[in-house]
Amino acid sequence: MKHRPGNQFASDNYAGICPEAWQAMAEANAGFATSYGDDPWTARACNALRDFFETDCEVFFAFNGTAANSLALASLCQSYHSVICHETAHIETDECGAIEFYSNGTKLLTVSGQDGKVDLDAVEHTVKKRSDIHYPKPKVLSITQATELGTLYTPDELVAVHGLTKRLGLKLHMDGARFSNALAALKVPPKELTWRAGVDVLTLGGTKSGMAFGEAVVFFDRQLANEFDYRCKQAGQLASKMRFLASPWLGLLQDDVLLCHANHANRCAKKLSEGLASIPGIKLVHPTEANAVFVQIPQNVIDALHTRGWVFYTFIGSGHCRFMCSWATTDEDIETLVRDMRDVMGKEPGF
Ligand SMILES: *Cc1c(COP(=O)(O)O)cnc(C)c1O
């Protein structure tokens, strides 16, 4: 694989298309096919996702996560409702108001919580503190799995989340942009993290798992999918050559490919996390449970790493440095970064 730029840990969406997704797209590229999703690849991809989740869910394909999240949440809400989410949730911090836009005004209400996970008491407080007509009526809890801070809701924590949403009469949405990483780390069947845990709608990430683009919106409560196809079309999310949005799923869902790539990314993050934590002066700021590593390092070290060509984010969540691994990360990338970090830390004053 030529032209793969090294020196980057910015995001798992910096990686290219994994070979299996690429191959599946190539197969779908043979000849003509019906447009707008009435093609055999789309039908097969929907069925593959039903098999994956072991249930008869409704499946739609959108171009990206912002659209998938927004349209999914819009379908759960009226304009006067509210969606409760963590203050670091992608829907709150990184979607440019798309939820509010597509839902014609549904308001996001944020809560805090350790390591990117919503605090359930805070959720309850947010729902119960007002019951009057002047407050945007809480309707949905949206959680992210794996979280924006690289942590996971364990199956037990999901049971508690479900208990609360049931008690409070909230729908449960899951932003699964990195669902595959959560699945690989928690080693349970997909159904245990979704419909068995009360998830009504899942936004399932394809892009960060190795596809070129594309997320699936999976309705476990099929009634909620009523007229969702119109929502997608109106929002510009109905691909006319849908087979290219759908077929990569066939590549990822065969032979556990999705899990293998996610396992690889998680293993890389673990290795990087251990390597960085062994350097004096470096502090991990969140546990490394999926494919992200968050560390606190001095600004002069950040600058020195940038000078050496390393690319990583410093604006996610608490504003620490995030190093993200993907299916395409190599052991050599990790070893070189750890070596450079050790070198830079040794040279900078104060360490
Ligand atoms: C990347 C990501 C998305 C999707 O982002 P798009 O750029 O809109 O595809 C959604 N949620 C989370 C948590 C993400 O990390």
The ligand as an SDF file (V2000), in Angstrom:
LIG
                    3D

 15 15  0  0  0  0  0  0  0  0999 V2000
  -16.7330   10.4880   13.4590 C   0  0  0  0  0  0  0  0  0  0  0  0
  -17.9170   10.4760   14.3430 C   0  0  0  0  0  0  0  0  0  0  0  0
  -19.2030   10.6460   13.8220 C   0  0  0  0  0  0  0  0  0  0  0  0
  -19.4850   10.8930   12.3540 C   0  0  0  0  0  0  0  0  0  0  0  0
  -18.9070   12.0270   11.8560 O   0  0  0  0  0  0  0  0  0  0  0  0
  -19.0820   12.4760   10.3250 P   0  0  0  0  0  0  0  0  0  0  0  0
  -17.8920   13.3150   10.1040 O   0  0  0  0  0  0  0  0  0  0  0  0
  -20.3370   13.2300   10.2400 O   0  0  0  0  0  0  0  0  0  0  0  0
  -19.1220   11.2370    9.5160 O   0  0  0  0  0  0  0  0  0  0  0  0
  -20.2750   10.5660   14.7010 C   0  0  0  0  0  0  0  0  0  0  0  0
  -20.1000   10.3310   15.9930 N   0  0  0  0  0  0  0  0  0  0  0  0
  -18.8720   10.1520   16.5350 C   0  0  0  0  0  0  0  0  0  0  0  0
  -18.7390    9.8600   17.9870 C   0  0  0  0  0  0  0  0  0  0  0  0
  -17.7350   10.2430   15.7230 C   0  0  0  0  0  0  0  0  0  0  0  0
  -16.5370   10.0750   16.2600 O   0  0  0  0  0  0  0  0  0  0  0  0
  1  2  1  0
  2  3  1  0
  2 14  2  0
  3  4  1  0
  3 10  2  0
  4  5  1  0
  5  6  1  0
  6  7  2  0
  6  8  1  0
  6  9  1  0
 10 11  1  0
 11 12  2  0
 12 13  1  0
 12 14  1  0
 14 15  1  0
M  END
$$$$
